[in-house]
Each structure stands twice: as structure tokens, then as C-alpha cells.
Amino acid sequence: MMFQDLKYIIVEKVLVCKSCTSQTECTNCFIEQNRILQNKDCICNSGYFESENYQCFSCNSIEGKSKEDCKYINCTDKQWTYGEYCNDGNTIERDECTNCKIDPNYICINNILEPSICFKCSDNCNQSDFNYAINATIYTECYQGQSVFVKCAQQCQQCIYSASNFLPIQIKQLRVVFKMQRYCWLILQF
């Protein structure tokens, strides 16, 4: 039992602590491992994240792009990351997403490491908020009979989706500035 505890210390703490007073309290960190001492623990420096193997990797690495704490930004790579409001590759100015910010009158769906999918919203939304931090209008509620994602009238027989009302729900994939706002969603008819 004592040997297992010692092994735990070696694996868990010696790798991250240069010196420690107990199993859970570090007093000095390995600077060469990109660590700093904070609250008696050796954590990764700013701009780094800790891997499953307790190593600190740069947020600018391939692995860092998908880490929420890293806030990686590259507006030309067509890969949305947590540091961006949207990402369409930034090939055309004012097309829906410019410099990783959502353009006015648009709303975007983001999935990690994929291009943003953005939709024009001005014709079918009745409630919006202007966000000065990103200099963009965020649409949060539809007119009756409309949807943010598909402009489809009730009388249209070709439509698969019904847009007769809006359903206020929180959608994790729809990360447009505020996670807890109300968003319009499609209601699938069978």
C-alpha cells in the first residue's frame, strides 16, 4: 500500500512539482515545463493547457485549437474555435462573418473545428440585441410563422420543416455570445 502511494506521488505530483510539502501541496514548479505556482499547485502558464498526461502544451498547437480554455483565434482557417464568434475563412468582408465576428443581421451555428454556418435573420426576427463588444446584432426571437434558420410559410406544401412557431430552448451548438439566450429552432413534422 505504501509503494502504491509513493507511485501516485511520482506520477501525479513529481511530474508537475519541483518540490512539495505533501502529496497535494507544491512549493516550487518546473519552469521548463511551462508551469507556475498558484494556490500550492503547479498549473500551466497562460497560453498553455494541461493534457491528460499532465503535460503543458501551447494553445497555439493543433491540440490547443479545440480546448475551450485556450481561446485560439485564426480567422482564415475556416475552423471555428472557442476564441471566435464565427469563422467562415474571412474570404469576403461583410458576408455574414467578418474577422471572426458575426455581421449585423446574421446568426451563426458553430461546431468545433468546422466552418461556421451563418444565416441572415433580419427578415424574420422581431427581437434583437446589439452587442457592442462584438459590434453585431444578435437575434433572439422570431416573428410568428417564421424561423431563424428556414424561411418557410405554413402554406408551403414542399416544406419538410414547419416554422409555424418558435421554440425557446438553449442549444449548446448555437454559441452566439450568450449561452443562455432564447433562440428559434425548427420543428420537424412527420
C-alpha positions as CSV (number, residue, x, y, z in Angstrom):
1,M,0.0,0.0,0.0
2,M,2.8,2.4,0.8
3,F,4.5,1.7,-2.5
4,Q,1.3,2.4,-4.4
5,D,1.0,5.8,-2.6
6,L,4.6,6.6,-3.5
7,K,3.9,5.7,-7.1
8,Y,0.9,8.0,-7.0
9,I,3.1,10.8,-5.8
10,I,5.7,10.3,-8.5
11,V,3.1,10.1,-11.3
12,E,0.8,12.8,-10.0
13,K,3.0,15.4,-8.3
14,V,6.7,14.9,-9.1
15,L,5.9,15.4,-12.8
16,V,4.4,18.8,-12.1
17,C,6.0,19.9,-8.8
18,K,9.7,20.6,-8.5
19,S,9.3,20.4,-4.7
20,C,6.4,19.8,-2.4
21,T,5.5,19.7,1.3
22,S,2.8,16.9,0.9
23,Q,1.1,14.9,-1.7
24,T,-1.3,17.8,-2.5
25,E,0.9,20.9,-1.9
26,C,3.6,22.1,-4.2
27,T,6.2,24.7,-3.2
28,N,8.1,25.0,-6.4
29,C,7.4,24.2,-10.1
30,F,9.4,23.2,-13.1
31,I,9.6,26.4,-15.2
32,E,10.9,24.4,-18.2
33,Q,7.5,22.6,-18.2
34,N,5.7,25.9,-18.6
35,R,4.2,25.8,-15.1
36,I,3.7,28.4,-12.4
37,L,2.8,28.0,-8.7
38,Q,-0.7,29.0,-7.8
39,N,-2.5,28.2,-4.6
40,K,0.1,25.5,-3.7
41,D,-0.4,23.8,-7.1
42,C,1.7,23.9,-10.3
43,I,-0.6,24.9,-13.1
44,C,0.1,25.6,-16.8
45,N,1.2,29.1,-17.7
46,S,-1.2,31.4,-19.5
47,G,-1.4,30.3,-23.2
48,Y,-0.9,26.7,-22.3
49,F,-3.3,23.8,-21.4
50,E,-2.7,20.6,-19.4
51,S,-3.0,17.3,-21.3
52,E,-4.3,14.1,-19.8
53,N,-0.7,13.1,-19.2
54,Y,-0.1,16.3,-17.1
55,Q,2.0,18.0,-19.7
56,C,1.5,21.6,-20.6
57,F,1.1,22.2,-24.4
58,S,0.8,25.5,-26.2
59,C,-2.7,26.8,-27.0
60,N,-1.3,27.6,-30.5
61,S,-0.8,23.9,-31.2
62,I,-3.1,21.6,-33.1
63,E,-4.4,20.2,-29.9
64,G,-4.9,23.7,-28.4
65,K,-7.4,24.7,-31.1
66,S,-10.1,22.6,-29.6
67,K,-9.6,23.5,-25.9
68,E,-12.2,25.9,-24.5
69,D,-9.7,27.5,-22.1
70,C,-7.3,28.3,-24.9
71,K,-9.5,30.8,-26.9
72,Y,-7.5,30.1,-30.1
73,I,-8.2,32.6,-32.9
74,N,-7.3,32.2,-36.6
75,C,-10.0,33.9,-38.8
76,T,-8.6,32.5,-42.1
77,D,-8.6,28.7,-41.4
78,K,-12.4,28.0,-41.7
79,Q,-12.3,26.2,-38.3
80,W,-14.4,27.7,-35.5
81,T,-12.7,27.6,-32.2
82,Y,-13.7,28.9,-28.7
83,G,-11.9,32.2,-29.1
84,E,-14.1,33.1,-32.1
85,Y,-17.7,34.2,-32.5
86,C,-17.7,32.7,-36.0
87,N,-15.3,31.5,-38.7
88,D,-16.0,31.3,-42.4
89,G,-12.4,31.7,-43.6
90,N,-12.7,35.5,-43.8
91,T,-12.6,35.5,-47.6
92,I,-15.3,38.1,-48.2
93,E,-15.8,41.2,-45.9
94,R,-19.4,41.7,-44.6
95,D,-20.7,38.4,-45.9
96,E,-22.0,37.1,-42.6
97,C,-18.9,36.6,-40.6
98,T,-16.0,39.2,-40.7
99,N,-12.8,38.9,-38.8
100,C,-14.4,36.1,-36.6
101,K,-17.3,38.4,-35.6
102,I,-20.9,37.9,-36.6
103,D,-22.0,40.6,-39.1
104,P,-25.2,42.6,-38.3
105,N,-28.4,40.8,-39.3
106,Y,-26.9,37.3,-39.1
107,I,-26.8,34.4,-36.7
108,C,-24.3,31.5,-36.8
109,I,-24.2,27.9,-35.7
110,N,-20.7,26.8,-34.6
111,N,-19.2,23.3,-34.2
112,I,-15.7,22.9,-33.0
113,L,-13.1,22.8,-35.8
114,E,-15.7,23.2,-38.6
115,P,-16.7,26.3,-40.6
116,S,-19.5,28.4,-39.1
117,I,-22.9,28.2,-40.8
118,C,-24.5,31.6,-40.7
119,F,-28.0,32.8,-41.7
120,K,-29.5,36.2,-42.5
121,C,-32.0,37.0,-39.9
122,S,-33.4,40.5,-40.4
123,D,-36.5,39.5,-42.4
124,N,-37.8,37.0,-39.8
125,C,-36.8,38.2,-36.4
126,N,-38.6,40.6,-34.1
127,Q,-36.4,40.7,-31.1
128,S,-32.7,41.6,-31.2
129,D,-29.9,42.9,-29.0
130,F,-26.9,44.9,-30.2
131,N,-23.7,43.6,-28.6
132,Y,-21.2,46.4,-28.5
133,A,-18.3,44.1,-27.6
134,I,-18.5,42.4,-31.0
135,N,-20.2,45.3,-32.8
136,A,-23.0,43.0,-34.0
137,T,-26.8,42.5,-33.7
138,I,-27.8,39.2,-32.0
139,Y,-31.3,38.0,-33.0
140,T,-33.1,36.0,-30.3
141,E,-36.8,35.6,-31.2
142,C,-38.7,35.0,-34.4
143,Y,-41.9,36.6,-35.8
144,Q,-44.9,34.2,-35.6
145,G,-44.7,31.8,-38.5
146,Q,-41.0,32.2,-39.2
147,S,-37.8,30.6,-38.1
148,V,-34.3,31.9,-37.9
149,F,-32.9,29.0,-40.0
150,V,-35.6,28.4,-42.7
151,K,-37.9,31.0,-44.1
152,C,-40.9,28.7,-44.8
153,A,-44.5,29.8,-44.8
154,Q,-47.2,27.5,-43.4
155,Q,-49.0,27.1,-46.7
156,C,-45.9,25.8,-48.5
157,Q,-46.6,22.1,-49.1
158,Q,-43.0,21.3,-50.2
159,C,-41.6,22.2,-46.8
160,I,-40.3,19.4,-44.6
161,Y,-40.0,21.8,-41.6
162,S,-42.8,23.7,-40.0
163,A,-42.0,27.2,-39.0
164,S,-45.4,28.0,-37.5
165,N,-44.0,29.0,-34.1
166,F,-40.7,29.3,-32.3
167,L,-39.4,27.1,-29.5
168,P,-37.3,28.9,-27.0
169,I,-34.6,26.5,-25.9
170,Q,-30.9,26.5,-25.0
171,I,-28.8,24.9,-27.8
172,K,-25.2,24.1,-26.9
173,Q,-24.1,24.2,-30.5
174,L,-25.6,27.6,-31.0
175,R,-22.8,29.6,-29.3
176,V,-23.7,33.2,-30.2
177,V,-22.3,35.4,-27.5
178,F,-24.7,34.5,-24.7
179,K,-25.3,30.8,-24.0
180,M,-28.5,31.2,-22.0
181,Q,-30.5,33.4,-24.5
182,R,-33.6,32.2,-26.3
183,Y,-33.2,31.1,-29.9
184,C,-35.5,30.0,-32.5
185,W,-35.4,26.4,-33.7
186,L,-37.2,24.3,-36.3
187,I,-40.0,21.9,-35.5
188,L,-39.8,18.8,-37.6
189,Q,-43.1,17.5,-39.0
190,F,-43.5,13.8,-39.6
